[in-house]
């Protein structure tokens, strides 16, 4: 029988420091009303100077272990989706692996920006399906505050820091990851990118974005990929209990939900409190919603994300 990969643990972590819109008004020419009316964001969590992406990833992972009956020695592979690694190398995943004392197993990062967690889910699901791994720790973790241009009011208001984690394991039941669809189109590079890199100019770089391009592409691509993923597993939008899109902007979230025909009361939105945490946004929203009791066992979830590249994709899950 074909194996599926089900969720057997979940966790999340947000830095303790909170930056409200009113705080940003002291940094750039903006206001709470201007930010909230355009983005739906009221605040974001920001790491301290000595906090790194791996610190957030480790804390989210520890919560995931606590929510399951597993220990770190049970994990066969670690995947971290991030666009803000601790260092150019080694991978952030290897630092998580070392801290949690998971010896001699594969550990690697995936860089697909905001779509990174969806990409990671497909890789983890494939490893389990082909029996190369039984238990996979999948993490989305970001410290975007470290690559934000705090003088650019168009972008600095959008981003926050955080991490979310899932542990996937095999099941013969029709649950867990039911389908995934991944895409990329490099011709949209200039719409969302970092203006630095080791090969380009030996700098980390800052986030640069054309908001109008991203809004138009996001709504179309997120809706199309979600419907394609549903079709692949013989489901339709009426079967979905919860829609969990990338938490980039409330207008994108609402417009995408409307386009695919799902109501706002079945759409998970955490962007108001978390802002855009890139690859961490979906696992953060998912774990927080499971922990609070909003999302329950056996419910069907539609996840989707879009990020720089452009990369985008969707995943249908049965919890």
Phi, psi and omega in degrees: 000142180292131178280145167246166178246116182257159177279122179241002176196148179215150179199163178205161177208137176234135177302153185285334182285129179244131178248111180274163179302322179296330176291322180294332179296341176274350184256315180228170180283090182204181178207162178301317182296317181297314182293310186293321182293333183263338188232338186079008182266136175248331182202170175210152176269138185231133179289156170285166183301328183267003177271137180242167180303320180297327178298316180293317181298319180295316181293321176295321180294319180296323176293323178297320176295320180296330182277353180240181175257025183257160170238169185300330181292346180277349186277137180258345183198144177238126177236127177243121173269118180201149171247003178231066180294158177303316184219164174303317169205156002284180182296151173297326179301323181291330177287323175296314179303314183294315182298321183272005175058048175255099190268143169058041172234157178293140177214126183205159178263154171238129182245096173227027180053230186293340178274359189303325182288323177295317176302317182294322178298319180294320178296314180297316179299319180295319178298320179289318181298322181268009174064030172272346177206150177255321180230124182236129175268117182244124187233139166246122185216136183214144167236069185293338179300340182277348178238013176276141173273104186287002174260353182258101185291343179288332183245326187295337181282347191270334197249153177215180183245151178168178180208148174221151184218146172232147168251125179253141177219166186282148173211150175265000178276161177275079179208182184075219181285111180268328176195155173220147176226126181239145181214161173204148176213099184292351180291346179263017182313313189286355179280333181201112185200169170259136184273020177216169178174159182306316183278327184288306184209015177059031177232161177291318182087168179239160180288131176234136187212142169257099188300322181295317177300312185296318181300310182297313181293322183298310184299314181293311186288322178294317181292317181296317182289326178295314180294325178293320179293322176296316180298323182297330179252022174059041175237167173228177188298334179290341178279346186278127176276323182218133175258121182237088178276166172306133185271074183263318190193133184297328179293323176293316180301310182294319181293322179291317178302316179297319183293324180272352175085035177241142187284159179297328183284356173248013181250124178277125177228120176241007186297332181301320183260335186256339190062198181271112179252024174053235185296344180274347192294317181290309179297329174297308181298319181294309182296317179299322182286326174292315183297324182278353179088004178293311178264134185238166180304144176073005175277151181262129184242140173247116180252145175204152181207155174220142181210181182306145182145302350286143170242150175201166180177172182219158178215134174255126184236142166246116188293000000 
